Amino acid sequence: MTSTRAANPSAAVSEPLDQVLSPPEIEHRAHRFFSPYFLAVALSLLALSPFIVLTIATSVVTDLIARSLHAPPSTLEIGSGMSNAGYALGAVVAADLAQRFVQRHLFLIYEAVFVGASLLAAFAPNAPLYLVGHVLQGMATGLLLVAALPPLILRFPPTRLPVTVAFVNVGLFGAIALGPFLGNVFAHIGQWRWLFIAAAVLGALGWIAAWFGYDAWPPMNPDLPVDKPVFPLAIAATFLPFLGSALAGRVGFGSPWFWGPIAVGVLALLTLIVYEYRHRREPLMPVRALSSSLPVSGTIGAMLGGGAFVAALSLITRTQSERGVPLLAAGLQLLPLVAGVAVSSMLFHRYITRSGLPLLAASGLVAIIAGIGVALSVAWSANPAWCIPIASVLLGFGAGSAVAPALFLAGLGVESQKIGRAFALIELLRSEAAFLIAPVLLVLAVHVGGLAGIREALFLSLGIAVLGLFLAVFVYVASGTRRHDPEINSWLGGDGAALHSPRILARLRGLPLD
C-alpha cells in the first residue's frame, strides 16, 4: 500500500508548494479520507504521549500497584528507573537502525512492542512481569521517538513546521502535565491497570495510523559504518545511573550501591561524548556538530531546567500527600500545567522560524524558577491550595518553553538528515539529568522528613534551575552568538544547518565569530 520515496525525505520541499500538496502526493488509499499530515501528527502523538503520561502518573499510584502485586514500593521505583533508562537507550539504538532500515517497518515493530509491553504490565499477576512490561514500554518509546519525530518534521513543507512544533510541544509536555491529574484520578478509583490498558489502546491506534500514513522511504544512510563502541557505553550511561538513583531510597546516599553505579555511568557518558567528538569518521552521535554555542546552550537549559521541573513536580505531589489533600482535589490543582504548556506551544509556533527562539528557551527557565519559588510557599503556607495552580501554570509554561525549544536549537544546528541522531543525543543527556535529579531530591525529602524535607529539596531544585539559566546565558553571551532567523527552507532541502552559531565560548577565547 506504500510507495518508496526519494532517498532524501525532505526533497519535496524544493518543489513548489502547490506541487507538494497536490494529488500526486497521495500515496495511500487512506489519504482520500485523512490528510497525510493529519496521519503523521496522529501517529507521532499516539506513539510518544502514552508513556510520557505514565512516567508521572505511575509515581502517584506506586503504592496502589505495590499492594496489588504484593511487592515493596522500592522495587517498583527501581523498575521505573530502568524504564526511563530504556527510553534513553532506545533513542540511541533507533538512531542507528534508522540509518540502515526502512523506518516504516521499524515504526510498526516498535509500536507493536509498546502495545504488547503495555498489555503485559496491565495484566501482570506479579511484580517481575510488570517490571518487564514497564521497562519494555520505555525502550519502545525511545525507539519511537527517533522513528516518529524526524519524518514528521522533514516530510512536509516549511509552512507546516510551526504547526508541527506546536503539536509536538502539546503532545510531549501536555502529556507530562496530564500525568499527575490522571494518576490521582486512577488512584482515587483504585484501578491502576486501566492506565496501562489505555496506553495499549492508544498505541494500537498509533499503529493503525502508521499503517495508513507512514511512507516507506529508504534508509537515511545505509553506508554509515556501525559505531560499535557507542552501544556498550550507552548501556552503561543509562542503566547504571538510573539504577543508582532508584536504589537511593533503599540503601542511602552513603552506600556504594548508590554512588558507585552513578559514578561509573556518568564516566561512561563522558567517555561516549569524548569518543564521538574525536571520531575520525562520521560518528553516530553528532557531538562535534552540536558543540557550537546555540546547541550547547540549549542542551544545558534542557538538562538542568528539565531536571528541576520534574523534581519540583514530584515534590509538589508529595507536599499534597503530606497535607492530606484528597486525590481528586490534588489532581485538579495540578491540571493548570496544561494551560501553561498550551501558552508555551503558541509562542513556540510563533518563534520557531524567528530569531527569538533562544529568548523563548530562556523565558522557560525563568518560569521554572518562578514556579519553584511559588511551590516553596506551598511548603510553608497554611492554606496552599491557591499556590499550587499558580506554580503549575508557571512550571507548565517553563517546561514547554525551555525543553522543546532547546531540543530544536540543537536539531536546527545540524543537517536535517542528522536530526534524528541529534535528538537521540539530546534526549540521552536530558533524560540523564531529569531522571537522576528528581529521584535523588525526592529521597532527600523523605530522609529529612515532613515539610522541612520538601522545602530543602525544593531549594536544591531552585538552585539547579538558576544554575541552568546562568550557564545557558553565559555560554550564549560568552560565545558572541548573534540572533538570526533560522534558514528553514534550505535546511529542509538538505543544505546545511538552519541555525549557525560560533564555537563554544568563542568571544571569551578570542576566536573568530563564525
Secondary structure as a PSIPRED ss2 file (coil, helix, strand):
# PSIPRED VFORMAT (PSIPRED V4.0)

   1 M C   1.000  0.000  0.000
   2 T C   1.000  0.000  0.000
   3 S C   1.000  0.000  0.000
   4 T C   1.000  0.000  0.000
   5 R C   1.000  0.000  0.000
   6 A C   1.000  0.000  0.000
   7 A C   1.000  0.000  0.000
   8 N C   1.000  0.000  0.000
   9 P C   1.000  0.000  0.000
  10 S C   1.000  0.000  0.000
  11 A H   0.000  1.000  0.000
  12 A H   0.000  1.000  0.000
  13 V H   0.000  1.000  0.000
  14 S H   0.000  1.000  0.000
  15 E C   1.000  0.000  0.000
  16 P C   1.000  0.000  0.000
  17 L H   0.000  1.000  0.000
  18 D H   0.000  1.000  0.000
  19 Q H   0.000  1.000  0.000
  20 V H   0.000  1.000  0.000
  21 L C   1.000  0.000  0.000
  22 S C   1.000  0.000  0.000
  23 P H   0.000  1.000  0.000
  24 P H   0.000  1.000  0.000
  25 E H   0.000  1.000  0.000
  26 I C   1.000  0.000  0.000
  27 E C   1.000  0.000  0.000
  28 H C   1.000  0.000  0.000
  29 R H   0.000  1.000  0.000
  30 A H   0.000  1.000  0.000
  31 H H   0.000  1.000  0.000
  32 R H   0.000  1.000  0.000
  33 F C   1.000  0.000  0.000
  34 F C   1.000  0.000  0.000
  35 S C   1.000  0.000  0.000
  36 P H   0.000  1.000  0.000
  37 Y H   0.000  1.000  0.000
  38 F H   0.000  1.000  0.000
  39 L H   0.000  1.000  0.000
  40 A H   0.000  1.000  0.000
  41 V H   0.000  1.000  0.000
  42 A H   0.000  1.000  0.000
  43 L H   0.000  1.000  0.000
  44 S H   0.000  1.000  0.000
  45 L H   0.000  1.000  0.000
  46 L H   0.000  1.000  0.000
  47 A H   0.000  1.000  0.000
  48 L H   0.000  1.000  0.000
  49 S H   0.000  1.000  0.000
  50 P H   0.000  1.000  0.000
  51 F H   0.000  1.000  0.000
  52 I H   0.000  1.000  0.000
  53 V H   0.000  1.000  0.000
  54 L H   0.000  1.000  0.000
  55 T H   0.000  1.000  0.000
  56 I H   0.000  1.000  0.000
  57 A H   0.000  1.000  0.000
  58 T H   0.000  1.000  0.000
  59 S H   0.000  1.000  0.000
  60 V H   0.000  1.000  0.000
  61 V C   1.000  0.000  0.000
  62 T H   0.000  1.000  0.000
  63 D H   0.000  1.000  0.000
  64 L H   0.000  1.000  0.000
  65 I H   0.000  1.000  0.000
  66 A H   0.000  1.000  0.000
  67 R H   0.000  1.000  0.000
  68 S H   0.000  1.000  0.000
  69 L H   0.000  1.000  0.000
  70 H C   1.000  0.000  0.000
  71 A C   1.000  0.000  0.000
  72 P C   1.000  0.000  0.000
  73 P H   0.000  1.000  0.000
  74 S H   0.000  1.000  0.000
  75 T H   0.000  1.000  0.000
  76 L H   0.000  1.000  0.000
  77 E H   0.000  1.000  0.000
  78 I H   0.000  1.000  0.000
  79 G H   0.000  1.000  0.000
  80 S H   0.000  1.000  0.000
  81 G H   0.000  1.000  0.000
  82 M H   0.000  1.000  0.000
  83 S H   0.000  1.000  0.000
  84 N H   0.000  1.000  0.000
  85 A H   0.000  1.000  0.000
  86 G H   0.000  1.000  0.000
  87 Y H   0.000  1.000  0.000
  88 A H   0.000  1.000  0.000
  89 L H   0.000  1.000  0.000
  90 G H   0.000  1.000  0.000
  91 A H   0.000  1.000  0.000
  92 V H   0.000  1.000  0.000
  93 V H   0.000  1.000  0.000
  94 A H   0.000  1.000  0.000
  95 A H   0.000  1.000  0.000
  96 D H   0.000  1.000  0.000
  97 L H   0.000  1.000  0.000
  98 A H   0.000  1.000  0.000
  99 Q H   0.000  1.000  0.000
 100 R H   0.000  1.000  0.000
 101 F C   1.000  0.000  0.000
 102 V C   1.000  0.000  0.000
 103 Q H   0.000  1.000  0.000
 104 R H   0.000  1.000  0.000
 105 H H   0.000  1.000  0.000
 106 L H   0.000  1.000  0.000
 107 F H   0.000  1.000  0.000
 108 L H   0.000  1.000  0.000
 109 I H   0.000  1.000  0.000
 110 Y H   0.000  1.000  0.000
 111 E H   0.000  1.000  0.000
 112 A H   0.000  1.000  0.000
 113 V H   0.000  1.000  0.000
 114 F H   0.000  1.000  0.000
 115 V H   0.000  1.000  0.000
 116 G H   0.000  1.000  0.000
 117 A H   0.000  1.000  0.000
 118 S H   0.000  1.000  0.000
 119 L H   0.000  1.000  0.000
 120 L H   0.000  1.000  0.000
 121 A H   0.000  1.000  0.000
 122 A H   0.000  1.000  0.000
 123 F C   1.000  0.000  0.000
 124 A C   1.000  0.000  0.000
 125 P C   1.000  0.000  0.000
 126 N C   1.000  0.000  0.000
 127 A H   0.000  1.000  0.000
 128 P H   0.000  1.000  0.000
 129 L H   0.000  1.000  0.000
 130 Y H   0.000  1.000  0.000
 131 L H   0.000  1.000  0.000
 132 V H   0.000  1.000  0.000
 133 G H   0.000  1.000  0.000
 134 H H   0.000  1.000  0.000
 135 V H   0.000  1.000  0.000
 136 L H   0.000  1.000  0.000
 137 Q H   0.000  1.000  0.000
 138 G H   0.000  1.000  0.000
 139 M H   0.000  1.000  0.000
 140 A H   0.000  1.000  0.000
 141 T H   0.000  1.000  0.000
 142 G H   0.000  1.000  0.000
 143 L H   0.000  1.000  0.000
 144 L H   0.000  1.000  0.000
 145 L H   0.000  1.000  0.000
 146 V H   0.000  1.000  0.000
 147 A H   0.000  1.000  0.000
 148 A H   0.000  1.000  0.000
 149 L H   0.000  1.000  0.000
 150 P H   0.000  1.000  0.000
 151 P H   0.000  1.000  0.000
 152 L H   0.000  1.000  0.000
 153 I H   0.000  1.000  0.000
 154 L H   0.000  1.000  0.000
 155 R C   1.000  0.000  0.000
 156 F C   1.000  0.000  0.000
 157 P C   1.000  0.000  0.000
 158 P H   0.000  1.000  0.000
 159 T H   0.000  1.000  0.000
 160 R H   0.000  1.000  0.000
 161 L H   0.000  1.000  0.000
 162 P H   0.000  1.000  0.000
 163 V H   0.000  1.000  0.000
 164 T H   0.000  1.000  0.000
 165 V H   0.000  1.000  0.000
 166 A H   0.000  1.000  0.000
 167 F H   0.000  1.000  0.000
 168 V H   0.000  1.000  0.000
 169 N H   0.000  1.000  0.000
 170 V H   0.000  1.000  0.000
 171 G H   0.000  1.000  0.000
 172 L H   0.000  1.000  0.000
 173 F H   0.000  1.000  0.000
 174 G H   0.000  1.000  0.000
 175 A H   0.000  1.000  0.000
 176 I H   0.000  1.000  0.000
 177 A H   0.000  1.000  0.000
 178 L H   0.000  1.000  0.000
 179 G H   0.000  1.000  0.000
 180 P H   0.000  1.000  0.000
 181 F H   0.000  1.000  0.000
 182 L H   0.000  1.000  0.000
 183 G H   0.000  1.000  0.000
 184 N H   0.000  1.000  0.000
 185 V H   0.000  1.000  0.000
 186 F H   0.000  1.000  0.000
 187 A H   0.000  1.000  0.000
 188 H H   0.000  1.000  0.000
 189 I H   0.000  1.000  0.000
 190 G C   1.000  0.000  0.000
 191 Q C   1.000  0.000  0.000
 192 W C   1.000  0.000  0.000
 193 R H   0.000  1.000  0.000
 194 W H   0.000  1.000  0.000
 195 L H   0.000  1.000  0.000
 196 F H   0.000  1.000  0.000
 197 I H   0.000  1.000  0.000
 198 A H   0.000  1.000  0.000
 199 A H   0.000  1.000  0.000
 200 A H   0.000  1.000  0.000
 201 V H   0.000  1.000  0.000
 202 L H   0.000  1.000  0.000
 203 G H   0.000  1.000  0.000
 204 A H   0.000  1.000  0.000
 205 L H   0.000  1.000  0.000
 206 G H   0.000  1.000  0.000
 207 W H   0.000  1.000  0.000
 208 I H   0.000  1.000  0.000
 209 A H   0.000  1.000  0.000
 210 A H   0.000  1.000  0.000
 211 W H   0.000  1.000  0.000
 212 F H   0.000  1.000  0.000
 213 G H   0.000  1.000  0.000
 214 Y C   1.000  0.000  0.000
 215 D C   1.000  0.000  0.000
 216 A C   1.000  0.000  0.000
 217 W C   1.000  0.000  0.000
 218 P C   1.000  0.000  0.000
 219 P C   1.000  0.000  0.000
 220 M C   1.000  0.000  0.000
 221 N C   1.000  0.000  0.000
 222 P C   1.000  0.000  0.000
 223 D C   1.000  0.000  0.000
 224 L C   1.000  0.000  0.000
 225 P C   1.000  0.000  0.000
 226 V C   1.000  0.000  0.000
 227 D C   1.000  0.000  0.000
 228 K C   1.000  0.000  0.000
 229 P C   1.000  0.000  0.000
 230 V H   0.000  1.000  0.000
 231 F H   0.000  1.000  0.000
 232 P H   0.000  1.000  0.000
 233 L H   0.000  1.000  0.000
 234 A H   0.000  1.000  0.000
 235 I H   0.000  1.000  0.000
 236 A H   0.000  1.000  0.000
 237 A H   0.000  1.000  0.000
 238 T H   0.000  1.000  0.000
 239 F H   0.000  1.000  0.000
 240 L H   0.000  1.000  0.000
 241 P H   0.000  1.000  0.000
 242 F H   0.000  1.000  0.000
 243 L H   0.000  1.000  0.000
 244 G H   0.000  1.000  0.000
 245 S H   0.000  1.000  0.000
 246 A H   0.000  1.000  0.000
 247 L H   0.000  1.000  0.000
 248 A H   0.000  1.000  0.000
 249 G H   0.000  1.000  0.000
 250 R H   0.000  1.000  0.000
 251 V H   0.000  1.000  0.000
 252 G C   1.000  0.000  0.000
 253 F C   1.000  0.000  0.000
 254 G C   1.000  0.000  0.000
 255 S C   1.000  0.000  0.000
 256 P H   0.000  1.000  0.000
 257 W H   0.000  1.000  0.000
 258 F H   0.000  1.000  0.000
 259 W H   0.000  1.000  0.000
 260 G H   0.000  1.000  0.000
 261 P H   0.000  1.000  0.000
 262 I H   0.000  1.000  0.000
 263 A H   0.000  1.000  0.000
 264 V H   0.000  1.000  0.000
 265 G H   0.000  1.000  0.000
 266 V H   0.000  1.000  0.000
 267 L H   0.000  1.000  0.000
 268 A H   0.000  1.000  0.000
 269 L H   0.000  1.000  0.000
 270 L H   0.000  1.000  0.000
 271 T H   0.000  1.000  0.000
 272 L H   0.000  1.000  0.000
 273 I H   0.000  1.000  0.000
 274 V H   0.000  1.000  0.000
 275 Y H   0.000  1.000  0.000
 276 E H   0.000  1.000  0.000
 277 Y H   0.000  1.000  0.000
 278 R C   1.000  0.000  0.000
 279 H C   1.000  0.000  0.000
 280 R C   1.000  0.000  0.000
 281 R C   1.000  0.000  0.000
 282 E C   1.000  0.000  0.000
 283 P C   1.000  0.000  0.000
 284 L C   1.000  0.000  0.000
 285 M C   1.000  0.000  0.000
 286 P C   1.000  0.000  0.000
 287 V C   1.000  0.000  0.000
 288 R H   0.000  1.000  0.000
 289 A H   0.000  1.000  0.000
 290 L H   0.000  1.000  0.000
 291 S C   1.000  0.000  0.000
 292 S E   0.000  0.000  1.000
 293 S H   0.000  1.000  0.000
 294 L H   0.000  1.000  0.000
 295 P H   0.000  1.000  0.000
 296 V H   0.000  1.000  0.000
 297 S H   0.000  1.000  0.000
 298 G H   0.000  1.000  0.000
 299 T H   0.000  1.000  0.000
 300 I H   0.000  1.000  0.000
 301 G H   0.000  1.000  0.000
 302 A H   0.000  1.000  0.000
 303 M H   0.000  1.000  0.000
 304 L H   0.000  1.000  0.000
 305 G H   0.000  1.000  0.000
 306 G H   0.000  1.000  0.000
 307 G H   0.000  1.000  0.000
 308 A H   0.000  1.000  0.000
 309 F H   0.000  1.000  0.000
 310 V H   0.000  1.000  0.000
 311 A H   0.000  1.000  0.000
 312 A H   0.000  1.000  0.000
 313 L H   0.000  1.000  0.000
 314 S H   0.000  1.000  0.000
 315 L H   0.000  1.000  0.000
 316 I H   0.000  1.000  0.000
 317 T H   0.000  1.000  0.000
 318 R H   0.000  1.000  0.000
 319 T H   0.000  1.000  0.000
 320 Q H   0.000  1.000  0.000
 321 S H   0.000  1.000  0.000
 322 E H   0.000  1.000  0.000
 323 R C   1.000  0.000  0.000
 324 G C   1.000  0.000  0.000
 325 V C   1.000  0.000  0.000
 326 P C   1.000  0.000  0.000
 327 L H   0.000  1.000  0.000
 328 L H   0.000  1.000  0.000
 329 A H   0.000  1.000  0.000
 330 A H   0.000  1.000  0.000
 331 G H   0.000  1.000  0.000
 332 L H   0.000  1.000  0.000
 333 Q H   0.000  1.000  0.000
 334 L H   0.000  1.000  0.000
 335 L C   1.000  0.000  0.000
 336 P C   1.000  0.000  0.000
 337 L H   0.000  1.000  0.000
 338 V H   0.000  1.000  0.000
 339 A H   0.000  1.000  0.000
 340 G H   0.000  1.000  0.000
 341 V H   0.000  1.000  0.000
 342 A H   0.000  1.000  0.000
 343 V H   0.000  1.000  0.000
 344 S H   0.000  1.000  0.000
 345 S H   0.000  1.000  0.000
 346 M H   0.000  1.000  0.000
 347 L H   0.000  1.000  0.000
 348 F H   0.000  1.000  0.000
 349 H H   0.000  1.000  0.000
 350 R H   0.000  1.000  0.000
 351 Y H   0.000  1.000  0.000
 352 I C   1.000  0.000  0.000
 353 T C   1.000  0.000  0.000
 354 R C   1.000  0.000  0.000
 355 S C   1.000  0.000  0.000
 356 G C   1.000  0.000  0.000
 357 L H   0.000  1.000  0.000
 358 P H   0.000  1.000  0.000
 359 L H   0.000  1.000  0.000
 360 L H   0.000  1.000  0.000
 361 A H   0.000  1.000  0.000
 362 A H   0.000  1.000  0.000
 363 S H   0.000  1.000  0.000
 364 G H   0.000  1.000  0.000
 365 L H   0.000  1.000  0.000
 366 V H   0.000  1.000  0.000
 367 A H   0.000  1.000  0.000
 368 I H   0.000  1.000  0.000
 369 I H   0.000  1.000  0.000
 370 A H   0.000  1.000  0.000
 371 G H   0.000  1.000  0.000
 372 I H   0.000  1.000  0.000
 373 G H   0.000  1.000  0.000
 374 V H   0.000  1.000  0.000
 375 A H   0.000  1.000  0.000
 376 L H   0.000  1.000  0.000
 377 S H   0.000  1.000  0.000
 378 V H   0.000  1.000  0.000
 379 A C   1.000  0.000  0.000
 380 W C   1.000  0.000  0.000
 381 S C   1.000  0.000  0.000
 382 A C   1.000  0.000  0.000
 383 N C   1.000  0.000  0.000
 384 P H   0.000  1.000  0.000
 385 A H   0.000  1.000  0.000
 386 W H   0.000  1.000  0.000
 387 C H   0.000  1.000  0.000
 388 I H   0.000  1.000  0.000
 389 P H   0.000  1.000  0.000
 390 I H   0.000  1.000  0.000
 391 A H   0.000  1.000  0.000
 392 S H   0.000  1.000  0.000
 393 V H   0.000  1.000  0.000
 394 L H   0.000  1.000  0.000
 395 L H   0.000  1.000  0.000
 396 G H   0.000  1.000  0.000
 397 F H   0.000  1.000  0.000
 398 G H   0.000  1.000  0.000
 399 A H   0.000  1.000  0.000
 400 G H   0.000  1.000  0.000
 401 S H   0.000  1.000  0.000
 402 A H   0.000  1.000  0.000
 403 V H   0.000  1.000  0.000
 404 A H   0.000  1.000  0.000
 405 P H   0.000  1.000  0.000
 406 A H   0.000  1.000  0.000
 407 L H   0.000  1.000  0.000
 408 F H   0.000  1.000  0.000
 409 L H   0.000  1.000  0.000
 410 A H   0.000  1.000  0.000
 411 G H   0.000  1.000  0.000
 412 L C   1.000  0.000  0.000
 413 G C   1.000  0.000  0.000
 414 V C   1.000  0.000  0.000
 415 E C   1.000  0.000  0.000
 416 S H   0.000  1.000  0.000
 417 Q H   0.000  1.000  0.000
 418 K H   0.000  1.000  0.000
 419 I H   0.000  1.000  0.000
 420 G H   0.000  1.000  0.000
 421 R H   0.000  1.000  0.000
 422 A H   0.000  1.000  0.000
 423 F H   0.000  1.000  0.000
 424 A H   0.000  1.000  0.000
 425 L H   0.000  1.000  0.000
 426 I H   0.000  1.000  0.000
 427 E H   0.000  1.000  0.000
 428 L H   0.000  1.000  0.000
 429 L H   0.000  1.000  0.000
 430 R H   0.000  1.000  0.000
 431 S H   0.000  1.000  0.000
 432 E H   0.000  1.000  0.000
 433 A H   0.000  1.000  0.000
 434 A H   0.000  1.000  0.000
 435 F H   0.000  1.000  0.000
 436 L H   0.000  1.000  0.000
 437 I H   0.000  1.000  0.000
 438 A H   0.000  1.000  0.000
 439 P H   0.000  1.000  0.000
 440 V H   0.000  1.000  0.000
 441 L H   0.000  1.000  0.000
 442 L H   0.000  1.000  0.000
 443 V H   0.000  1.000  0.000
 444 L H   0.000  1.000  0.000
 445 A H   0.000  1.000  0.000
 446 V H   0.000  1.000  0.000
 447 H H   0.000  1.000  0.000
 448 V H   0.000  1.000  0.000
 449 G C   1.000  0.000  0.000
 450 G H   0.000  1.000  0.000
 451 L H   0.000  1.000  0.000
 452 A H   0.000  1.000  0.000
 453 G H   0.000  1.000  0.000
 454 I H   0.000  1.000  0.000
 455 R H   0.000  1.000  0.000
 456 E H   0.000  1.000  0.000
 457 A H   0.000  1.000  0.000
 458 L H   0.000  1.000  0.000
 459 F H   0.000  1.000  0.000
 460 L H   0.000  1.000  0.000
 461 S H   0.000  1.000  0.000
 462 L H   0.000  1.000  0.000
 463 G H   0.000  1.000  0.000
 464 I H   0.000  1.000  0.000
 465 A H   0.000  1.000  0.000
 466 V H   0.000  1.000  0.000
 467 L H   0.000  1.000  0.000
 468 G H   0.000  1.000  0.000
 469 L H   0.000  1.000  0.000
 470 F H   0.000  1.000  0.000
 471 L H   0.000  1.000  0.000
 472 A H   0.000  1.000  0.000
 473 V H   0.000  1.000  0.000
 474 F H   0.000  1.000  0.000
 475 V H   0.000  1.000  0.000
 476 Y H   0.000  1.000  0.000
 477 V H   0.000  1.000  0.000
 478 A H   0.000  1.000  0.000
 479 S C   1.000  0.000  0.000
 480 G C   1.000  0.000  0.000
 481 T C   1.000  0.000  0.000
 482 R C   1.000  0.000  0.000
 483 R C   1.000  0.000  0.000
 484 H C   1.000  0.000  0.000
 485 D C   1.000  0.000  0.000
 486 P C   1.000  0.000  0.000
 487 E C   1.000  0.000  0.000
 488 I H   0.000  1.000  0.000
 489 N H   0.000  1.000  0.000
 490 S H   0.000  1.000  0.000
 491 W H   0.000  1.000  0.000
 492 L H   0.000  1.000  0.000
 493 G C   1.000  0.000  0.000
 494 G C   1.000  0.000  0.000
 495 D C   1.000  0.000  0.000
 496 G C   1.000  0.000  0.000
 497 A C   1.000  0.000  0.000
 498 A C   1.000  0.000  0.000
 499 L C   1.000  0.000  0.000
 500 H C   1.000  0.000  0.000
 501 S C   1.000  0.000  0.000
 502 P C   1.000  0.000  0.000
 503 R E   0.000  0.000  1.000
 504 I C   1.000  0.000  0.000
 505 L C   1.000  0.000  0.000
 506 A H   0.000  1.000  0.000
 507 R H   0.000  1.000  0.000
 508 L H   0.000  1.000  0.000
 509 R H   0.000  1.000  0.000
 510 G C   1.000  0.000  0.000
 511 L C   1.000  0.000  0.000
 512 P C   1.000  0.000  0.000
 513 L C   1.000  0.000  0.000
 514 D C   1.000  0.000  0.000
